[in-house]
Amino acid sequence: MSSQKRQSRLTAQQKSVLIWGLVALLVCAAMNIYFYSLEGARGFYLWYNTRMLRSLILMGLIPIGLALLTFPLEKLKSKLPSRILRWVSIVASAVVTLISVGLLAFLIIAPRSGTIEPAKLNLIDPSKGIIAQATQTQASISSPQWQGATTGQDEQPLLRLSISSDAHWGVSTSNASARTEILQGIAAHNPDAFFLLGDIVENGSQSVSWNQALGDLEALIPRVPIRPVMGNHDALLGGQYAYKKIFFPKGFSSNSGSPYYYSIDAGAAQIIVLDMLWGTEQFGKRQKDWLEKTLQAADPSKPVIVLSHCYYYGSGYDDPTWGQPWYDHYQTIPAVVPLFEKYGVDLVVSGHNHYQEYLEHNGVHYAIIGAMGGISDPPPTYFSPASKWMAVATFGWLDLDVTRTELILSFRNEKGELIHEERIAFRRQ
């Protein structure tokens, strides 16, 4: 065989190895691009930057890197090292391609393939708003069970909301009995709306967890108007598809065009729901511009209440495993709080941290209510300067009454007992 033919054959082999490597790189890139396009995936990477997540990104570089290493080895007198490395590169390309295709198929199929059992819930369509109950009576909020949320006869609530977060159905560490008592208490209180601020389930890609949640909600709170908000656990591994199917069905719409953030006309108040899962990963220009326009256009005679899963100011601790700070959120405070303060938001209610807490900063009031049954966070090692009151390892919910002149916040334990109350005179022009 002539030298020219041998060189031609070697070049063809090198091209073949490079093609294998490029295919593996492109398939791996496609898988990662799809994964990080999902709700909450970027936050999952930033807050739990594990070796596995880093490996899934970098593994596509291995085959092409090995293929490129064969070029200098061709200069050796012995061609065996180059030949061996080419085969190693081809095998690595096949493995990376198969892993990437498998993961991509899982991410596409798994969250869409589970069977969600239908449940009869009184879901709130954001575009239709909330209508306060015409038959509301003072007795419903002045009985001994609800003592502490009463107002004068001329200050009867115009709007009554109940709020909780972080139920975490689908994991054994969550407190099912506390969760049941909370739902029973809210049903007995019979508010105009119940907002469940995310982390409804432990893993949003598992239909069995959603079915557990829906079974309890249907059995315990079927008549109360409910608006669930998506949390970071709900969004895991494509869980956004189950969330939309269950809580934002066909026919529902929002003034933002998104099922994850929108404004709700509640009559006596304007309620704004934000898409904040881990932090600001979903808070792009589109949502930020929409939020600013919405706040600019808000009726100055009504209080503005913002709801989200992730918190802003809050006490907490450094995660012992990952070292992440679970307090005074370093992303959300600089990105979103200036808008709250500029446009006079009255109250911001969030979950994510598994505490009950009340905070104030620059005229804006904050409540954290991640206490619906998910395992309690450890005692805080950091106390926010904005904190005014806090309950640790206490399950419960928040009742929020809107009167003509103030917001009345009633923090309750799982038994429905009042554990703290705040009255906020809202700003009106």
JOVEN-V816418 format. One record per helix or strand of 3 or more residues. SS is the DSSP state (~ for helix, > for strand). FROM is the first residue (numbers start at 0). TO is the last residue. If there is no record, write none. Layout:
SS_FROM_TO + SS_FROM_TO
//
This chain:
~_2_36 + ~_40_46 + ~_50_72 + ~_79_112 + ~_125_127 + ~_138_141 + ~_143_145 + ~_152_154 + >_158_163 + ~_175_188 + >_192_195 + ~_206_219 + >_225_227 + ~_235_237 + ~_239_246 + >_261_264 + >_268_272 + ~_284_295 + >_302_306 + >_315_317 + ~_331_341 + >_346_349 + >_355_360 + >_363_368 + >_386_390 + >_395_401 + >_405_412 + >_417_424
//
